[in-house]
């Protein structure tokens, strides 16, 4: 026997607090430690595969799990599942002492891993944002394949799982690109914004992207005042202050240069960059540090001067950002961006700029300045939540964000700095008690024929060129299969058409039509009951279940990947075609009738599974398929088990037409309507 005491055990620093290991307790790595959190201290949030229990022995504390605070005291026991993020803190005046018990249970860890983040989304509103598009042009396939499609599918899947999830986006009217477009067309920025905002909404609707809140920043009546109040909070934090720094001006017109009006080489990676952000490396620039800067306002060499702007000392907030990144989902590339930005030393980031187009702060400024549109967006997200709440009778306020809000962002890599570094800092300054809980889903560029899609150069296939009620699911299928998730990918119309016609029509639809014909001719158009199961057939059921489990992980918050979903869906159809072909010879064998009807029941179970699993990504197809096999509920609720159709269900698949190949759109003709080739 060994007796250990709280006071005499050897403590050392671990997880941001003091721990004294007490040794192993049982097999499989079970062990215990004493833990001590000093007054004002807290443990570092972290996740691990071990299950764990805290038994509080002395003092009072707070446990923070999924951003919810639970009070604990002597006698409290908290049990954590594997991978659950937890923090123990001590707001009191005496040390908080606890016994920590932990151990590995592979089955428990595997079960938790398969949930793909489900627990973090339960019993709380989940606000899923796709970056508000800039209304200086319509949406092309590059845009659509990225944040908008990602957020739409994410929300559809979460809702099938009973989560209160909403998709929010809007029109980011105050972008300098809108003012630039207005200058080119000799009109007012607001007219440009209103025109393209309407086009963008129409295109989102053609793509079947459901949006629950669409904030139009230029015309929303409460937006301007709310934004100014948010900015005043930043200034009130005293971190954001007026500061005179070097700035760049046009050599001829003397106008202030930033964003769209200046370009050159990135000071960090030397790639071509515009003002303020580099699309290649994702790092911000200050315009004055751009190598070989060129003004877009005149041919003259840009001139160096000074400007007094409100500015944020970004370098002071490294720990804020890193602590925030420990809580939710942040990809390795985003973590690396934070490392690079904070390795740069002092970065005084202006958050107001001399400009006409935008919302001025109420605080005094030098000349005419506006709140920079990127910090503005940090407020825009909260404003969107408040507006959504107003319409749904919920008391959500942009001025009092709540700890139980779960925010999920979808954005392109070029916006990473703003979303994952700047916004958490601004939120920490504006709402020190909030502790925002945000997860990030970033996509990489989708290229068109090897080059970046470009609105300004009209190198694009526009959503309206290719989307129609007949083709939308085919397009969603192809974009899901090929969109850039961890690396840049390329879109080619011919390859898109070939894949749709060979795979979606040639395999998926051909299989479903064939199955319908077979049920019509052998089973009078009704689903047969399964009969006798051979080992090969029960193995096939197991294989369908494995596909379902894999697809749930790819749709889930932790493993979200539409490329992954589509690989599995194609695999599912391949599996079933192979299974059917193998069993074809049973169809004419009356002695094997009971096994034969099991084959058909399994095929119908696979069709039901396909309807369920395709529902978030191809909702029209899934709805039609579910209807054709009498399984309407398959698309509204996510079942965790493969289910056979009820015997006798009416099957109307033989003539069903699910897909069409989008027609040949030529790039460069916005708004051109393209006739789709129907396959049936
Ligand atoms: Zn760069």
Boltz pocket constraint, residues with backbone or C-beta under 6 A from the ligand:
constraints:
  - pocket:
      binder: B
      contacts: [[A, 266], [A, 267], [A, 268], [A, 269], [A, 270], [A, 271], [A, 273], [A, 278], [A, 279], [A, 280], [A, 281], [A, 282], [A, 283]]
      max_distance: 6.0
